[in-house]
Amino acid sequence: MSDTYEIDDREATEPEVLTLPLDVWHRARGGRMVEFAGYWMPVQYEGIIAEHLWTRESAGLFDVSHMGQIVLSGEGLDAAVEAVLPIDLATLKLGQQRYSLLLDEQGGILDDLMVQRWPNDLYMVVNGAMKWDDIGHLREELPDEITLNHLDEHALLALQGPKAAAALERHVTGHYPLSALTFMRFGTFEIAGYPVTISRSGYTGEDGFEISLPGEGAEAIADLLCGEPEVKPIGLGARGSLRLEAGLPLYGHDLSPETSPVEAGLTFGINKRRKGIVEEGGGGFPGAERILAELANGAPRQWVGLSLEGRQAAREGAAVFVGNEQVGTVTSGGFSPSLERPIAAAYVTSAHAPPGTALEIDVRGKRLTATVTALPFVPHRYHR
């Protein structure tokens, strides 16, 4: 699951910029604050490249409290949610988390999100920039019997990196060890006297955790974690470069109502039964007609990785060519600190999507040589 972590100066500034529970904490640690998704948030502390490499080598703490945390409950909950999401809730067991998508009637992506199975409820995390639209959409589409509770006083922290587990388990207590969690599993624990829900997931490609907690406990828990030698606070800038290396799409850039899950390579977010692969239960979700047709016949374009020659980066909106024919558009791009070269992602026509295909990217009138590359650029290291 993604969020629009790249800063776009073209976006209009909201009349009122809100603060999150750790606002003072970020500023005290030298965080350079920017307006993002309606909130003041840290884009960097000591520098994007240094923070990126630290997360790959050790552990970084990200404040993602701007994300929307939602609890759904009520009679007929599973059937109501399956009418809105292409998910198979019969296969989502207690303690499991799954990636899914909010789709419009044409099969376009309104948002991507995570769903957890709680004892009597479903918990969702949606992107911060889209959360008010998502809440409005869900309230409109779900029946009156379903209650939607926005946990707007909760914080959300992400601890990511190969040393995240070692740092976190020193402060976690519960009925079972933190090590019992594998990728996309969650549980309830306690840190510093505060109840927390911890999932083993994240948006960097590294092993890591996302911690949902009461807002009043955010500073105490952030202090504890960043007091460990493995952990440093990390800003939005490094989160953006980490997710691009990991081949994870970014809503508002790589995903939008103009893109389908098939084009974006996100068909794992549509469970097997909903794809119609088994005898009964196919479809029945918004946009199913287009999506099932693309699954059967292929999509006209695909989201691919691009490795660029030289040192110049290509940014969002740059046109992708074969000779004089435009065959695609860059949706994300930048410098890869881990690979020490520029990389990008783009939608290109399916005929030009196989790895190894030679392409060119127009950057201010200059053609940059690029090659289609299998994603992710940097292998995932999830704890499975």
C-alpha positions in Angstrom: 0.0 0.0 0.0 1.3 3.4 -0.9 0.8 7.2 -0.4 1.9 10.3 -2.3 5.2 10.7 -0.5 6.8 12.8 -3.2 6.5 16.6 -2.9 4.8 18.3 -5.8 5.2 22.1 -5.8 2.4 22.4 -8.3 -0.2 21.2 -5.8 -2.3 23.9 -4.3 -1.7 24.6 -0.6 -4.6 24.0 1.7 -5.9 27.1 3.6 -5.1 25.5 6.9 -2.2 23.2 7.4 -2.7 20.8 10.3 -0.2 19.3 12.7 0.2 15.7 13.8 1.0 14.4 17.3 4.8 14.4 16.6 5.0 17.9 15.1 7.1 19.4 17.9 9.2 16.2 18.2 10.1 16.4 14.5 11.1 20.1 14.7 13.2 19.5 17.8 15.2 16.9 15.9 15.9 19.2 13.0 13.2 17.9 10.7 12.7 20.2 7.6 8.9 20.5 7.6 6.8 20.8 4.4 3.1 20.9 3.7 2.0 17.5 2.6 -1.6 16.1 2.3 -2.8 18.9 4.5 -0.3 18.4 7.3 3.1 19.7 8.3 5.5 16.7 7.9 9.2 16.2 7.8 10.7 15.7 4.4 14.2 15.1 5.7 16.5 15.4 8.8 20.2 14.9 7.9 19.6 14.4 4.1 17.6 12.1 1.9 20.5 9.9 0.6 21.9 9.4 4.1 18.5 8.5 5.5 17.7 6.2 2.6 21.0 4.2 3.1 20.5 4.1 6.9 17.1 2.5 6.4 18.5 -0.1 4.0 21.4 -0.9 6.4 19.8 -0.5 9.9 16.3 0.9 10.8 14.4 4.1 10.2 11.4 5.5 12.0 8.8 7.2 9.7 5.8 9.2 11.0 2.8 8.3 8.8 0.1 9.5 11.1 -1.5 11.5 8.3 -2.8 8.2 6.9 -6.4 7.4 7.5 -7.2 4.7 10.0 -10.7 3.3 9.8 -12.7 0.7 11.6 -15.8 -0.9 10.0 -18.3 -2.9 12.0 -21.9 -4.1 11.8 -24.2 -6.9 10.6 -23.4 -8.3 7.2 -20.0 -6.6 7.3 -18.1 -9.0 5.0 -20.7 -9.0 2.2 -21.0 -5.2 2.4 -17.3 -4.7 2.0 -16.9 -7.2 -0.8 -19.4 -5.2 -2.8 -17.0 -2.2 -2.6 -13.6 -4.0 -2.6 -12.3 -6.8 -4.9 -11.3 -8.8 -1.8 -12.2 -12.3 -0.6 -12.9 -11.9 3.1 -13.6 -15.5 3.6 -9.9 -16.2 3.2 -8.8 -13.3 5.5 -8.3 -14.8 8.9 -8.0 -13.2 12.4 -4.6 -11.6 12.6 -4.0 -11.3 8.9 -3.6 -8.2 6.8 -4.2 -7.9 3.0 -3.6 -5.3 0.3 -6.7 -4.2 -1.6 -8.1 -1.5 -3.9 -10.9 1.0 -3.9 -12.2 1.1 -7.5 -14.7 3.2 -9.5 -17.3 1.7 -11.8 -14.9 1.9 -14.8 -12.2 -0.1 -13.0 -10.1 2.9 -12.2 -8.2 3.0 -8.9 -9.6 5.5 -6.4 -7.1 4.4 -3.8 -5.1 1.5 -2.5 -5.3 0.3 1.1 -4.7 -2.3 3.7 -7.4 -4.4 5.4 -7.0 -6.2 8.8 -9.3 -8.9 10.2 -10.1 -8.0 13.8 -12.3 -10.2 16.1 -15.6 -8.4 15.2 -14.5 -5.6 12.8 -12.4 -4.8 9.8 -9.6 -2.2 10.1 -8.4 -0.3 7.1 -5.4 2.1 6.4 -6.0 4.4 3.5 -3.7 7.0 2.0 -3.5 10.4 3.8 -4.1 12.5 0.7 -7.2 10.5 -0.2 -8.6 9.7 3.3 -11.5 12.2 3.3 -12.6 11.2 -0.2 -12.3 7.5 0.8 -14.3 8.0 3.9 -17.0 9.8 2.0 -17.0 7.1 -0.7 -17.3 4.3 1.8 -20.1 6.0 3.7 -22.0 6.5 0.5 -21.5 2.9 -0.8 -21.8 0.9 2.4 -25.3 0.2 3.8 -26.6 2.0 6.9 -26.0 -1.1 9.0 -22.3 -0.6 8.7 -20.6 1.8 11.1 -17.5 3.6 10.0 -15.2 4.9 12.8 -12.3 7.2 11.8 -9.5 6.8 14.3 -8.5 10.4 13.9 -6.8 10.7 17.3 -4.5 7.7 16.6 -0.9 8.0 15.3 0.8 5.6 12.9 4.5 5.0 13.0 6.5 2.8 10.6 9.8 1.2 11.7 11.6 -0.2 8.7 14.9 -1.9 8.0 16.9 -5.1 8.6 17.5 -4.1 12.3 13.9 -3.0 13.0 12.8 -6.2 14.7 15.8 -6.2 17.1 15.1 -2.6 18.1 11.4 -3.0 18.5 11.3 -6.2 20.5 13.2 -4.6 23.3 10.2 -2.5 24.1 7.2 -4.7 23.2 5.3 -6.8 25.7 2.3 -9.1 24.8 0.8 -12.5 25.1 3.2 -13.8 22.4 6.6 -12.6 21.1 7.0 -10.1 18.3 8.9 -12.7 16.4 5.6 -14.6 15.9 4.6 -12.0 13.4 5.5 -12.8 9.8 4.9 -10.5 6.8 1.3 -9.2 6.6 0.4 -10.5 10.0 -0.5 -8.3 13.0 -1.1 -8.5 16.7 -1.9 -6.4 19.8 0.9 -5.5 22.2 2.0 -2.8 24.7 4.8 -0.3 24.5 5.6 2.1 27.4 2.2 1.3 28.9 0.3 2.2 25.7 -1.8 -0.4 23.8 -0.6 -0.7 20.2 -1.5 -2.8 17.1 1.6 -3.8 15.2 1.6 -5.2 11.7 4.7 -6.7 10.0 4.5 -4.6 6.8 5.7 -1.4 5.3 6.4 0.6 2.2 10.2 0.3 1.8 10.7 -3.3 0.6 12.6 -4.0 3.9 11.4 -6.0 6.8 9.6 -3.8 9.2 6.5 -2.9 11.2 3.7 -0.4 11.2 2.5 0.6 14.7 -1.0 2.0 15.3 -1.2 3.8 18.7 -3.0 6.4 20.7 -1.8 9.9 19.6 -0.9 10.8 23.2 1.7 8.0 23.3 3.4 8.9 20.0 6.2 11.0 21.6 7.1 8.5 24.3 7.2 5.6 21.9 9.2 7.6 19.2 11.7 8.6 21.9 12.1 5.0 23.0 12.6 3.7 19.5 15.0 6.5 18.4 16.9 5.9 21.6 18.1 2.6 20.2 21.4 2.7 18.3 19.9 1.1 15.2 17.1 3.7 14.8 17.0 7.2 13.3 14.0 9.3 12.3 13.5 9.3 8.5 11.6 11.8 6.4 9.2 11.6 3.4 12.0 12.2 0.9 13.8 8.9 1.7 10.4 7.1 1.9 9.8 8.1 -1.7 13.2 6.9 -3.0 13.0 3.6 -0.9 9.5 2.8 -2.3 10.6 3.4 -5.9 13.6 1.1 -5.6 11.2 -1.5 -4.2 9.0 -1.1 -7.2 6.0 0.0 -5.1 3.5 2.4 -6.8 2.6 5.7 -5.4 -1.1 6.8 -5.4 -1.5 10.1 -7.2 1.5 9.5 -9.4 1.6 5.8 -10.5 -2.0 5.1 -9.6 -5.1 7.1 -10.4 -8.7 6.7 -11.6 -7.2 6.5 -15.1 -5.3 3.3 -14.3 -6.6 -0.2 -13.8 -5.1 -2.8 -11.4 -4.2 -4.9 -14.4 -2.2 -2.1 -16.0 -0.5 -1.3 -12.7 0.5 -4.9 -12.0 -1.7 -5.0 -8.9 -3.9 -8.0 -9.6 -2.7 -9.7 -6.4 -5.0 -7.1 -4.8 -7.9 -8.9 -6.4 -8.4 -12.3 -4.8 -8.7 -15.5 -6.8 -12.4 -16.0 -6.3 -13.2 -12.4 -7.3 -11.2 -12.9 -10.5 -13.6 -15.6 -11.5 -10.9 -18.2 -11.6 -13.0 -20.5 -9.4 -16.5 -21.6 -10.4 -18.6 -19.1 -8.4 -18.0 -15.7 -7.0 -16.2 -13.9 -9.8 -16.8 -10.2 -10.3 -19.4 -8.4 -8.1 -17.1 -5.5 -7.4 -16.9 -2.0 -9.0 -15.2 -2.1 -12.5 -15.3 -5.9 -12.7 -16.3 -5.9 -16.3 -13.3 -4.0 -17.5 -10.9 -5.7 -15.1 -12.0 -9.3 -15.8 -11.7 -8.5 -19.6 -8.2 -7.2 -19.1 -7.3 -10.3 -17.1 -8.5 -12.5 -19.9 -7.2 -10.5 -22.9 -4.4 -8.3 -21.5 -4.2 -4.6 -20.9 -3.2 -2.1 -23.6 -0.4 -0.8 -21.4 1.7 -1.8 -18.4 3.6 -0.2 -15.5 7.3 -1.0 -15.8 10.6 -0.1 -14.3 13.2 1.8 -16.4 17.0 1.8 -15.9 18.6 5.0 -17.3 22.0 5.4 -18.7 24.1 8.3 -17.4 23.5 10.5 -14.3 20.4 12.5 -15.4 17.1 11.6 -13.9 13.7 11.6 -15.6 10.7 12.9 -13.6 7.0 12.4 -13.7 5.3 13.4 -17.0 8.3 12.8 -19.2 7.4 11.2 -22.5 8.8 7.7 -23.4 9.6 7.1 -27.1 10.6 4.4 -29.6 12.1 6.5 -32.4 9.5 9.2 -33.2 6.6 7.3 -31.6 5.5 8.1 -28.0 4.8 4.7 -26.3 4.5 5.8 -22.7 4.8 8.4 -19.9 7.0 8.4 -16.8 5.0 8.4 -13.6 7.9 8.3 -11.0 11.6 8.9 -11.3 14.7 9.9 -9.4 18.2 8.9 -8.3 18.6 5.5 -6.6 21.0 5.8 -3.7 21.3 2.0 -3.4 22.2 1.5 -7.0 23.9 4.9 -7.5 22.1 5.6 -10.8 18.8 7.1 -12.0 15.7 4.9 -12.2 12.1 5.5 -13.2 8.7 3.9 -13.6 6.3 4.4 -16.5 3.2 3.2 -18.2 4.2 1.9 -21.7 2.3 0.1 -24.4 2.3 -3.6 -23.7 4.3 -4.3 -26.9 7.2 -2.4 -25.4 6.9 -3.7 -21.8 9.1 -6.8 -21.8 12.3 -6.5 -19.8 15.2 -5.6 -21.9 13.3 -3.4 -24.3 15.3 -0.3 -25.3 13.4 3.0 -25.0 14.2 6.7 -24.9 12.9 9.4 -22.5 12.5 13.0 -23.5 13.8 15.3 -20.7 13.5 19.0 -21.8 14.3 18.1 -25.4 17.1 15.7 -24.6 16.7 12.0 -25.2 17.9 9.7 -22.4 18.5 6.1 -23.1 16.5 3.7 -20.9 15.9 -0.1 -20.7 12.8 -1.8 -19.3 13.8 -3.5 -16.1 12.0 -6.1 -14.0 10.6 -4.8 -10.7 11.7 -4.4 -8.0 15.0 -2.6 -8.7 16.2 -3.7 -5.2 15.0 -7.1 -3.9 12.4 -7.2 -1.2 13.5 -8.5 2.2 10.2 -9.2 3.9 10.1 -11.6 6.8 7.9 -14.4 5.6 
